[in-house]
């Protein structure tokens, strides 16, 4: 990708402490590995954990695979994000609905013609987890955090393959 302005991707879950920060770091890892000019961030549809670090279990499981989540801090999705990002990826159907609802408000606030964000499921193009929700591991056991990592790796690679073609 030779453009000077990076393509911007935002990964979104409910609280921005488990799934979306994991997706952010995994997506960024694969973009960096392929030297793509893609900037990645994450947010939550709720404002449950503003400024908080990712869940310790998410950090632990991610670190075991070489991903460092420690510098990330939770934030809430805003209407401004629909102006600033090219692609907003929802971790599950409820997040997708909440994102679409906020996008409607962003269109009213800024005008639909100014919104640049396309909204989709994280697993939209994933051949291993086709349109599967990334399950929330917060109330579960260790295997839930491993599943999030597995699915984020698979889905991120699928999106990168799509974006490499679209942005070429």
TAWOBEL-V440289 format. One record per backbone hydrogen bond with DSSP energy under -1.0 kcal/mol. CO is the residue of the C=O (numbers start at 1). NH is the residue of the N-H. E is the energy in kcal/mol with one decimal. If there is no record, write none. Layout:
# TAWOBEL-V440289
CO:NH:E / CO:NH:E
This chain:
# TAWOBEL-V440289
7:39:-3.1 / 8:86:-1.9 / 8:87:-1.9 / 9:41:-2.1 / 10:89:-3.2 / 11:43:-2.1 / 12:91:-1.9 / 13:45:-2.2 / 14:46:-2.7 / 17:55:-2.7 / 18:22:-1.3 / 19:23:-2.9 / 20:24:-2.7 / 21:25:-2.2 / 22:26:-2.5 / 23:27:-2.9 / 24:28:-2.6 / 25:29:-2.2 / 26:30:-2.0 / 27:31:-2.2 / 28:32:-2.9 / 29:33:-2.4 / 30:34:-1.2 / 31:36:-2.6 / 32:35:-1.4 / 36:38:-2.0 / 37:7:-2.2 / 39:9:-2.8 / 41:11:-2.4 / 43:13:-1.6 / 44:77:-3.1 / 49:52:-2.2 / 52:74:-2.8 / 55:59:-2.4 / 56:60:-2.5 / 57:61:-2.5 / 58:62:-2.4 / 59:63:-2.6 / 60:64:-1.6 / 62:65:-1.4 / 62:67:-2.6 / 63:66:-1.5 / 69:72:-1.7 / 74:51:-3.0 / 75:44:-2.2 / 79:82:-1.3 / 80:83:-1.6 / 80:84:-1.7 / 81:85:-2.2 / 82:116:-2.4 / 82:117:-1.7 / 86:118:-2.6 / 87:10:-2.7 / 88:120:-2.3 / 89:12:-3.2 / 90:122:-3.0 / 91:134:-3.5 / 92:96:-2.4 / 93:97:-2.5 / 94:98:-2.4 / 95:99:-2.8 / 96:100:-2.5 / 97:101:-2.3 / 98:102:-2.2 / 99:103:-2.5 / 100:104:-1.9 / 101:105:-1.5 / 102:106:-2.4 / 103:107:-2.5 / 104:108:-1.9 / 105:109:-2.4 / 106:110:-3.2 / 107:111:-1.6 / 111:114:-1.9 / 112:115:-1.0 / 118:88:-3.1 / 120:90:-2.9 / 121:124:-1.8 / 123:126:-1.2 / 123:131:-2.4 / 129:132:-1.8 / 137:140:-2.1 / 141:144:-1.4 / 142:146:-1.7 / 143:147:-2.2 / 144:148:-1.9 / 145:149:-1.9 / 146:150:-2.8 / 147:151:-2.9 / 148:152:-2.8 / 149:153:-2.5 / 150:154:-2.2 / 151:155:-3.0 / 152:156:-2.5 / 153:157:-1.9 / 154:158:-1.8 / 155:159:-2.5 / 156:160:-2.6 / 157:161:-2.1 / 158:162:-1.7 / 159:163:-3.1 / 160:164:-2.6 / 161:165:-1.1 / 162:166:-2.5 / 163:167:-2.9
